[in-house]
Amino acid sequence: MALALPFPTAPLSRAQSFAGSVGYGFLVSAVIAIAAQFLSDHYGAPAMLMALLLGIAFHFLAEEGRCAPGIAFTSRTVLRAGVALLGARISVDLLIGLGPRLIALVVAGVVLTILFGLIGAKILGRGWRFALLTGGAVAICGASAAMAIAAVLPRGERSEQNLIFTVLGVTVLSTIAMIAYPLITASLGLDAQATGVFLGGTIHDVAQVVGAGFSVGQETGETATLVKLIRVTMLAPVVLVFSLSIRAFGPAEGTADGKRPPLIPGFVLAFLALAGANSAGLVPVAAQAVLGDMSRWALLISIAAVGMKTSLKTIFEVGGQATLLIVAETLFLAIFILAGLAWFA
């Protein structure tokens, strides 16, 4: 005689089916992320870059087979979770500590770099999606911003290769800047605070900002990290503006599945909720550290999945104009922050 279970089995079976369909792809992405972090810890290579390159090497897993659904899930849903968890690192105290003039300089740098990207893309014959993607990544926080912005942009046939190119581009440029920018500030005779503002206001990825800042000195490192987190704070407002603008003025086809994009993406709301809770002192320091680590690993795992979804061939198809645009955006931001520091001096 069969034993009747005291709860319905249909939801359990659906959950098991879902876990089975995405589990393989997620586990493969996680293994690649762990390998990338190992290379970063032992050889100094940027973890994001290593995860991206290793993911591309396993592109065949995303084409078909049992790993493909999980890779697609990880590249989309886990990515958004990682961006949302970034909110735990943000608080109003960061803004107060920097002062109004420098806050205005950093915010202006973000806005004008994105506008410069739109103008540059139009001149070079690139689409507005690519302009927002590269401009936002350069202006805010590199790979993390690129993935957050990509999550709200309407899907196109080149969406994934544009995202891969942008992540690869900002990571390489950020690594070059980590080495070159401290030399530039030393040659210009900038003091510790001004150097920190320049490094934090121009280098794309947080890890490279920390590396460049503390290679100069303690005060420079702390200032650079603070300024960089101010730029990270701009992520949610910028993504929100992009989402609302696309909903109001963008193409009518909506998202990839034919549905109209939500008014405010859920991961942006989660980001703002965590930032608000942190500003109100409701997130303990220990929890901030845990959530920060969870965010970093979620982004690392998701970028490995994004890498697996893109072949190396498609990256080279993006073209020289795309490279010129992202380099021009980087130089524009650096020149603008230097000019602002000279103006305030």
N, C-alpha and C positions, 0 to 999 in steps of 0.2 A: 504493500500500500504506500503510495507516494505521500510524503509529508508536505502539507501546505505551509508555505512561508507566511509569516504574519505581516508582510509588507509587499507591495507590488514589485514584481521583478522587471517590468518593462523599463523603468528609468535606470535601474542598475545595468541591464543589458545594453541600453543605449550608451551609458557612460563607459562601459567596458569596450564597446565597439569604437567609440570616439577615441579612447585612450590607445586602443590598438592601432587605429588609423594614423594617429599623429605621433605615437610613441617612438617609432623607429627613426623618423626624420628628426625629431627633437633630440634624441640621444646622440645621433650622428653629429648634429650641430653642436651639442654640448661637448663632445669629445674633441672636436676641432677647436672649440673655444679654449678648452683646457690646454691643448697643445700650444695654441697661440700664446696663452698666458705664460706657459713654461718658457717658451722662446724669449718672451719679453723680460721675464725675471732673470734669465741666465745670460742673455746676449744683448739686452738693451734695446731690442727692436720694438717699435710701437705695437702693442697687443692688437689694436684694431686693424692695423695693416696686415699683421700676420694672419689674423682670422679671415680677413678678406681674401688674401692670396691662397691660403690653404683651402678655403671654401671653393674658390674657382677651380682648383686642381681636382676637386671631387664633383664637378659639374654633372657628370654622367648620372649621379644618384638622383638628381632632381628631374631628370628627363622622363623617367618612368620607373615603375616598381613600387615596392612597399614603402620606401622612404619619401617618395614625392609629396604625398599629402602632408606629412609632418613637417617637411622643409617649408612648404608654402605657409602652413600655420605659424611656424616659428618666425619666418621672415616678416609676418604681418602682426600677429597678435602679441607675441612675446616682445617684439620691438616696441609696440605701443605701451606695454606694461613697463618696460625699462624707462621710457621717456616720462611716464607718469610718476615713477618713483624718484625722478630727479628733483621733484618739488620738495622733498624732505631736506634738501641742502640749502633751500632758499629761505631768507627771513628779511623783514623790514630793517633789522639792525644793520644788515650789509649796506643798505642805501644810506642810512644815517652816518655811518662811519666814514664814507668817502667824501661827503660834501657836495653841495649843489652844483658847483661849476664842473667838477670832474664827472659827476653823474650825467650832466647835460652833454658833455663831450662824448662820453661813451654811448649814450642813447642816440645822439646825432650820428655818430659813426655807424651804428647799426642801421639806422633808417636810410642814410645817404648811400651806404654800400649796396643795399638792396635796390634802391632807385638807380644807382650807377649800373648795376647788373642788368636791369630792365632796358636801360638805354643802350648799353653795350650789346646786349643780345639782339636788339632790333637792328643795330648797325651791322652786326655780323650775320644777320639772317637766322638767328636761333629763336626758338619758341619761348613764350612767356613762362611756360612750366619750367624749362631749363634755367631761365633767368632767376626765378624765385628759388629754385633748388640750390643753385650755386651761390647766389647772393646771400641767401639766408645762412647757408653753411659757413661761408667766409665771415659773415658779420657776427654770428652768434657763438656757436660752439662746435664747429666742425662736423664730424661724422654724426654726432647725436642730433644736431639740428637738421642735417640732411635727411636723416631717417624720419624725424618727426614731421618735417614739411612734406616729404614724399607720401606720408600716410594720409594727408588731406588733399593732395593734388589729384585731379581727375586722371584716371589711368589712360595711358596711350601705349602704342606698340613699342615705344622706346623707353618706357618708364623705368624698367629695371636696369637697363644698361646706362641710362643717365644717372641713376642713383649710385651704381657701382663706380662710374667714372668720378662722380663728385666726391664720394667717400675716399677713393684712392687719391684723387687730386689734393683734397684738403689735408689728408694725412701726410702725404709726401711734402707738401708746401709747409705744413706745420713743423715737421721735423727739420727741414732746411732753416726755417725761421728760428727754431730753438738754438741753432748754432750761430746763425748770422746776426740776429738782432742784438744780442748782448755786445757783440763787437761793434755794431753800428752805434749803440748808445754810448759806449766807452769813447769812441772816436768823436762823438758830438759833445762829450763832457757833461752829460746829464747826471743829476744827482740821484740818490737812491730811490726817492719817491717817484720822480719823473720817469726813471727807468722802469720801475714797477708798473706805472700806469701805461707806458708804451707797450711793454711785454704783455700785460694782461689785456690790453685793449686791441691787440693786433693778432697775436698767435691764435690759431684756430682751436686746437684741442687742449683740454684742461691739463692733461699729463705733461704736455710739452711746455705749457705756461709755468707749471710748478718747477720743471727741470731747468728752464731758462732762468727763472727768477731767483731760485736759491743757489744757482751757480754763480750769481753775482754777489749775493749777500742775504742775510736774514731779513732786513727791512724791505729790500727789493722783492724777495720771494713772497713775503706776507702781503705787500701791496699788490703785486701782480695777481696773486690768487684771489684777493678781494675784488679787484677790478674784473677779473674773468668771471667770477660768480655773478657780478652785476649783469654781464652780458648773458649769462645763462638764464638770469631772471627774465630777460626779454623774450625767451623762447615761447612761453605760453601766450603772451599778448600778440606776438608776431604770427604764430600759428593760428590763433583765433581770428586775427584780421584777415589772414589768407583764406581761412575757411569761410568766413562771412562774405568776403568779396567774391570768392568762386561761386558760392551759392547764389549771390545776387546777380553777378555779371558773367559768370563762367558758362561753359558749354552746357547745353540742356541734357546731355546724355547721362550726367551724374557719375556715379561710381562704376567700377568694373562690372558689377552685377546688375546694373540698370537702375538701381535705387538712387534717389536724390540724397546727397550727403547730409548728415545731421546738422542742425543749426550750430551746435557747439560739440565737437568731438568729445567722446567720453574720457579719453586719456588726458585731454586738456583740462577738463573739469577735475579729474583726479589730481593732476599736477597742481592746480590752483588750490584745491582743498588741502593737500599736504603742505603747500607753502604757507597757507593761512594758519594751519594748525601749528606749524613750526614757529611762525612769527608770534603766535599767542603763547608760546612756551609750553605747548601741549605734547611736543615730541621730545622725549628725553634724549640726552646726548648719545647714550648707548644705542637707542633706536635709530637715531640719525645715521650712525655708523653702519648699522645692519642694513637699513633701507638703501643707503648709498652703495654698499657692496652688492646688494641685490640688483640695483639699477645697472651698475657697471657690468655685472655678469649677464643680465638679460640683454643688454645692448651688444655685448661681445658675442653671445650665442646667436642673436638674431642677425648680426652682420655676417657671421659664418654661413647662416642659411641663405642670406641674400647673395653671398658669393657663390654658393652652390647653384643658385638659380640663373647665373649669368656665365656665358662662355667667354673665354679670353678674346675670341674673335670679335665679339660684339663691342668690347671696350674700345678697340682700335677703330671701329666704325664711327665712333662719336665725332672724330675729326679734329684737325688742328685748330679750328675756330673755337671749339669748346675749351681747349687748353689755353688759348690766348685769353678767353673771357675770364676764366677762373684765376689766372695769373694777374690780369689787369685789376680784378676786384681786390685781390690781396694787396697789390701795390697801392691802390687807391686808399684802402683802409689805413695802411701804414703811413702814407703821406698825410692823410687827414689828421690822424692822431698826433703826429709830430708837429704839424702846423698849429693844432690846438694847444699843445703844450708850450710852443713858442709864444703864442698869443697870451696865454695866462702868465707867462714868466715875468 
